[in-house]
Amino acid sequence: MARWIADWHPDDPAFWARSGRRVARRNLIFSIVAEHLGFTVWTLWSIVATRMGSYEFSTDQLFWLVALPNLIGSVLRVPYTFGPARFGGRTFTVVSALLLLIPAALLGVAVSDPGTPYWLFLVIAALAGVGGGNFASSMANITYFYPRDKQGVALGLNAAGGNIGVSSVQLVMPLVIGSFGLAAAGWFWIPLIVVSAVCAWFFMDNLTSARARPREQLAVAGRAQTWIMSFLYVGTFGSFIGYSTAFPLLSASLFADAPYAAVAFAGPLIGSLVRPVGGWLADRFGGAPVTLWNFAAMGGGVLLVWQAGASGGFWLFFLAFQTLFLTSGIGNGSTYRMIPAIFQAKAVAERGEGEEALLYGKRQASAAIGIISAVGALGGFLINRAFGMSFAAAGGPAPAFLAFGAFYVCCGALTWWCYMRKVGVSAIGSLAHVRV
């Protein structure tokens, strides 16, 4: 049975080979299961909104239903980050999984009544944001289980397993709704949520070394690196979750007769599967170079999608959009690998090379992950609102795509300036020398 572990030294090769790897792998597996279901609940409205034609809501109103879970989820990521350090990773995983039952059940009830008002749908969509918070607690928890040189792949796998929840929703829900009705979009997930909570209780562990006071964790909010990486993560994860949740409704608005529901899952699946690749590339070549070139590719991808959408053909639009999912997925992995590298480099510079400095760096990175993932998730809200406002003002998505392209240029420039620049460092510092 899972328990508190007091003796945990993953950066010791002998300890890692003897027992650390096995324990870390077990916790990673069940962390992925719970996080996966968190993402499914968080992104349910991306499909539900496309099936609400009988309610006669406007396109902008429907984009609000898709955007609101992203907003609430991003806010919840901050307190969720502190959960594992305060209560233990196993304990908090169980509680956060059980909270998913509330929005799932309310969705099943609300769509069963054709008289449900719009404001109540907004409330239920907002409650789905609890699924977005799960990501931050899961990632913060797994950070402690792995040694420095294996965190890129481990965090990539953990995140990818959660991110695939978006694809699961968009693959499974059209079939479930088509067979059992819209209410099944909520009821379907309830037994799976219960099973994940039970598995977390019996097979996960709490780490004594991960415990930290909230004040100690909140100290990272005063570090410039936290906010620089938050901005970059808006460009990678914010793009992934924003495009994933917006694509079905965006496609329905542009190509009403196209079979978008049958293929909507493909993009989130691609983005999720390549996220560990982004972490691996960052481990091999450095997170900053991979991130820089990836933002350049994302800028080109936006222009490609814009032109494809203007051409009037759904399949060209669909294929072009896959470049955004591919690059946002790689960027998710590379930027996330940069976070522990940055804070551990800072810890070594401040406290030396000892185990205490390594643990301090992990605590700093774990706390920073919560803030960074919270701000990054706001991208999902901003993208959906940008599309909604773009349709309301211009009748199409062109202004939104132009804004996204300009933002990626800014992200690329910031990456180079802070993490790759080797000129003028005596006047304004850069972390190029530590190869983050």
Backbone hydrogen bonds, N-H to C=O, Kabsch-Sander energy under -0.5 kcal/mol:
donor,donor_aa,acceptor,acceptor_aa,energy
5,I,206,N,-2.9
6,A,4,W,-0.6
8,W,6,A,-1.0
12,D,9,H,-1.9
16,W,12,D,-2.7
17,A,13,P,-2.3
18,R,14,A,-2.1
19,S,15,F,-2.5
20,G,15,F,-2.4
21,R,16,W,-2.6
23,V,19,S,-2.0
24,A,20,G,-2.7
25,R,21,R,-2.5
26,R,22,R,-2.0
27,N,23,V,-2.2
28,L,24,A,-2.3
29,I,25,R,-2.3
30,F,26,R,-1.7
31,S,27,N,-1.8
32,I,28,L,-2.3
33,V,29,I,-1.7
34,A,30,F,-1.8
35,E,31,S,-2.5
36,H,32,I,-2.7
37,L,33,V,-1.7
38,G,34,A,-1.7
39,F,35,E,-2.2
40,T,36,H,-1.7
41,V,37,L,-2.1
42,W,38,G,-2.3
43,T,39,F,-2.0
44,L,41,V,-0.9
46,S,43,T,-1.6
47,I,44,L,-1.5
48,V,44,L,-2.2
49,A,45,W,-2.1
50,T,47,I,-0.8
51,R,47,I,-0.6
51,R,48,V,-1.6
52,M,49,A,-0.9
55,Y,52,M,-1.7
56,E,53,G,-1.2
57,F,52,M,-0.5
62,L,58,S,-2.3
63,F,59,T,-2.2
64,W,60,D,-1.4
65,L,61,Q,-1.5
66,V,62,L,-1.5
67,A,63,F,-2.4
68,L,64,W,-2.6
70,N,66,V,-0.5
70,N,67,A,-0.7
71,L,67,A,-1.7
72,I,68,L,-2.5
73,G,69,P,-2.6
74,S,70,N,-2.0
75,V,71,L,-1.7
76,L,72,I,-2.4
77,R,73,G,-1.1
78,V,75,V,-1.1
80,Y,76,L,-2.3
81,T,77,R,-1.6
82,F,78,V,-0.9
83,G,79,P,-0.7
83,G,80,Y,-0.8
85,A,81,T,-0.5
86,R,82,F,-1.8
87,F,83,G,-3.3
88,G,83,G,-0.7
88,G,84,P,-1.6
92,F,88,G,-2.5
93,T,89,G,-2.0
94,V,90,R,-1.9
95,V,91,T,-2.0
96,S,92,F,-2.7
97,A,93,T,-1.9
98,L,94,V,-2.1
99,L,95,V,-1.7
100,L,96,S,-0.5
100,L,97,A,-1.3
101,L,98,L,-1.6
102,I,99,L,-1.2
104,A,100,L,-1.5
105,A,101,L,-2.4
106,L,102,I,-2.3
107,L,103,P,-2.0
108,G,104,A,-1.7
109,V,105,A,-1.8
110,A,106,L,-2.8
111,V,107,L,-2.1
112,S,109,V,-0.8
113,D,110,A,-1.5
116,T,113,D,-1.9
121,F,117,P,-1.5
122,L,118,Y,-2.0
123,V,119,W,-1.8
124,I,120,L,-2.4
125,A,121,F,-2.6
126,A,122,L,-2.2
127,L,123,V,-2.1
128,A,124,I,-1.3
129,G,126,A,-1.8
130,V,127,L,-1.9
131,G,128,A,-1.6
132,G,129,G,-1.0
133,G,129,G,-1.2
134,N,130,V,-0.9
135,F,132,G,-0.7
136,A,132,G,-0.6
136,A,133,G,-0.6
137,S,133,G,-1.4
138,S,134,N,-2.4
139,M,135,F,-2.6
140,A,136,A,-2.4
141,N,137,S,-2.0
142,I,138,S,-2.3
143,T,139,M,-1.6
144,Y,140,A,-0.6
144,Y,141,N,-1.1
145,F,142,I,-1.1
146,Y,142,I,-0.8
146,Y,143,T,-0.6
150,K,147,P,-1.7
151,Q,147,P,-0.6
151,Q,148,R,-1.1
154,A,150,K,-2.0
155,L,151,Q,-2.9
156,G,152,G,-1.7
157,L,153,V,-2.8
158,N,154,A,-2.5
159,A,155,L,-2.6
160,A,156,G,-2.7
161,G,157,L,-2.6
162,G,158,N,-1.4
163,N,159,A,-3.3
164,I,160,A,-2.4
165,G,162,G,-2.1
166,V,163,N,-2.0
167,S,163,N,-0.7
168,S,164,I,-2.6
169,V,165,G,-2.1
170,Q,166,V,-1.9
171,L,167,S,-1.7
172,V,168,S,-3.0
173,M,169,V,-2.1
176,V,172,V,-2.4
177,I,173,M,-3.4
178,G,174,P,-2.0
179,S,175,L,-1.5
180,F,176,V,-3.0
181,G,177,I,-2.1
184,A,181,G,-1.1
185,A,182,L,-1.8
186,G,183,A,-1.7
187,W,183,A,-1.6
188,F,184,A,-2.2
189,W,186,G,-0.9
190,I,187,W,-1.0
193,I,189,W,-2.3
194,V,190,I,-2.1
195,V,191,P,-2.1
196,S,192,L,-2.2
197,A,193,I,-2.0
198,V,194,V,-2.1
199,C,195,V,-2.4
200,A,196,S,-2.2
201,W,197,A,-1.9
202,F,198,V,-1.8
203,F,199,C,-2.4
204,M,200,A,-1.5
206,N,3,R,-2.3
208,T,5,I,-2.6
208,T,206,N,-0.5
209,S,5,I,-0.5
210,A,207,L,-0.9
211,R,208,T,-1.6
212,A,85,A,-0.8
217,Q,213,R,-1.9
218,L,214,P,-3.0
219,A,215,R,-0.8
220,V,217,Q,-1.6
221,A,218,L,-1.9
222,G,219,A,-1.7
223,R,220,V,-1.7
226,T,223,R,-0.8
227,W,223,R,-0.9
228,I,224,A,-2.1
229,M,225,Q,-2.4
230,S,226,T,-1.4
231,F,227,W,-1.9
232,L,228,I,-1.9
233,Y,229,M,-2.2
234,V,230,S,-1.5
235,G,231,F,-1.0
236,T,232,L,-1.0
237,F,233,Y,-0.8
238,G,233,Y,-2.1
240,F,236,T,-2.3
241,I,237,F,-2.9
242,G,238,G,-2.0
243,Y,239,S,-3.0
244,S,240,F,-2.3
245,T,241,I,-2.0
246,A,242,G,-2.0
247,F,243,Y,-2.3
250,L,246,A,-3.1
251,S,247,F,-2.9
252,A,248,P,-2.3
253,S,249,L,-1.9
254,L,250,L,-1.8
255,F,251,S,-3.5
258,A,255,F,-1.8
260,Y,258,A,-1.7
262,A,259,P,-0.9
263,V,259,P,-0.6
263,V,260,Y,-0.9
264,A,260,Y,-1.4
266,A,263,V,-1.6
267,G,263,V,-0.5
269,L,265,F,-2.0
270,I,266,A,-2.6
271,G,267,G,-2.7
272,S,268,P,-2.2
273,L,269,L,-2.6
274,V,270,I,-2.0
275,R,272,S,-0.7
278,G,274,V,-2.1
279,G,275,R,-1.8
280,W,276,P,-2.7
281,L,277,V,-3.0
282,A,278,G,-2.0
283,D,279,G,-2.3
284,R,280,W,-2.0
285,F,281,L,-3.4
286,G,282,A,-1.8
290,V,286,G,-1.4
291,T,287,G,-2.5
292,L,288,A,-2.7
293,W,289,P,-2.2
294,N,290,V,-1.8
295,F,291,T,-2.2
296,A,292,L,-1.6
297,A,293,W,-1.9
298,M,294,N,-2.2
299,G,295,F,-2.2
300,G,296,A,-1.8
301,G,297,A,-2.3
302,V,298,M,-2.1
303,L,299,G,-1.5
304,L,300,G,-2.0
305,V,301,G,-2.5
306,W,302,V,-2.5
307,Q,303,L,-2.2
308,A,304,L,-2.3
309,G,305,V,-2.7
310,A,306,W,-1.8
311,S,307,Q,-1.0
312,G,308,A,-0.6
312,G,309,G,-0.8
313,G,308,A,-0.7
314,F,312,G,-0.5
317,F,313,G,-1.8
318,F,314,F,-3.1
319,L,315,W,-2.4
320,A,316,L,-2.4
321,F,317,F,-2.1
322,Q,318,F,-1.1
323,T,319,L,-0.6
323,T,320,A,-1.3
324,L,320,A,-0.6
324,L,321,F,-0.7
325,F,321,F,-1.6
326,L,322,Q,-2.7
327,T,323,T,-2.4
328,S,324,L,-2.3
329,G,325,F,-2.0
330,I,326,L,-2.1
331,G,327,T,-2.6
332,N,328,S,-2.0
333,G,329,G,-1.6
334,S,330,I,-2.3
335,T,331,G,-2.6
336,Y,332,N,-1.9
337,R,333,G,-1.6
338,M,334,S,-1.1
339,I,335,T,-1.0
341,A,337,R,-1.1
342,I,338,M,-2.8
343,F,339,I,-2.2
344,Q,340,P,-2.3
345,A,341,A,-1.8
346,K,342,I,-2.1
347,A,343,F,-2.0
348,V,344,Q,-2.4
349,A,345,A,-2.1
350,E,346,K,-1.8
351,R,347,A,-3.1
352,G,348,V,-2.2
358,L,354,G,-1.7
359,L,355,E,-2.5
360,Y,356,E,-2.3
361,G,357,A,-2.5
362,K,358,L,-2.0
363,R,359,L,-2.3
364,Q,360,Y,-2.4
365,A,361,G,-2.6
366,S,362,K,-2.8
367,A,363,R,-2.3
368,A,364,Q,-2.5
369,I,365,A,-2.3
370,G,366,S,-1.0
371,I,367,A,-1.3
372,I,368,A,-3.2
373,S,369,I,-3.0
374,A,370,G,-1.8
375,V,371,I,-2.6
376,G,372,I,-2.7
377,A,373,S,-2.1
378,L,374,A,-0.8
378,L,375,V,-0.9
379,G,376,G,-1.8
380,G,377,A,-1.4
381,F,377,A,-0.8
382,L,378,L,-2.9
383,I,379,G,-2.7
384,N,380,G,-1.5
385,R,381,F,-2.5
386,A,382,L,-2.5
387,F,383,I,-2.2
388,G,384,N,-2.3
389,M,385,R,-2.9
390,S,386,A,-2.2
391,F,387,F,-2.4
392,A,388,G,-2.0
393,A,389,M,-2.4
394,A,390,S,-3.0
395,G,390,S,-0.6
395,G,391,F,-1.3
396,G,390,S,-1.0
401,F,397,P,-2.1
402,L,398,A,-2.1
403,A,399,P,-1.9
404,F,400,A,-2.2
405,G,401,F,-2.2
406,A,402,L,-2.0
407,F,403,A,-2.0
408,Y,404,F,-2.1
409,V,405,G,-1.5
410,C,406,A,-1.7
411,C,407,F,-2.2
412,G,408,Y,-2.4
413,A,409,V,-2.2
414,L,410,C,-2.3
415,T,411,C,-2.3
416,W,412,G,-2.1
417,W,413,A,-2.4
418,C,414,L,-2.4
419,Y,415,T,-2.2
420,M,416,W,-1.8
421,R,416,W,-2.0
427,A,424,G,-0.9
428,I,424,G,-2.4
431,L,418,C,-2.5
434,V,431,L,-1.4
435,R,432,A,-1.1
436,V,431,L,-0.6
